[in-house]
């Protein structure tokens, strides 16, 4: 007895799932549009030679790659409120990216650079500072989506 493969149902299944696969992958890809919005975050670690450092703040990413926000910093026990953040961010379809942010309105003005990974369908991020003398990591969660 010869077995035959049902050709029509197999082709139909391939067409249905083959067409759906790019759409499913597109949902998992990241872009400036997928990360746009307001984010709450914390950063912890050490800033050499100053000592332990931590901050908490809110940052906004827009669809053009601009960053703005404010944070409160604790550096070796000194508290600085109202630091202002401005800069740029880039994101790749594989949900990795980089950011450069200038921090002003502070006794510790600086420019910080980060390597970022977005997770959870662009609803959270993990970051590590890439400046010399920093041993800092950050975690953030999306507060709301951006409409700009």
Secondary structure as UniProt FT lines:
FT   HELIX           7..28
FT   HELIX           32..35
FT   STRAND          37..47
FT   TURN            48..50
FT   STRAND          51..61
FT   TURN            63..64
FT   STRAND          66..75
FT   TURN            76..77
FT   STRAND          78..91
FT   TURN            93..94
FT   STRAND          96..104
FT   STRAND          110..119
FT   TURN            120..123
FT   STRAND          124..129
FT   TURN            132..133
FT   STRAND          134..145
//
